[in-house]
């Protein structure tokens, strides 16, 4: 990394160090101000997002498969 890149990186880090807390405060205020109806609508929007066109829908959540893997990791008795 040359000197110009290093300065640019440090500037980027300082900018986000300053902006991060301010953006977090805004996010927190907006979330606190949400009504139950707005929160439910936002959750529904997230849960109903379409899959990418090249991704086939999964028949389940993956929880059964995860439990199958955990069972394999259990020591045998």
Residue pairs with C-beta under 8 A, 6 or more apart in sequence:
1 9
34 42
51 57
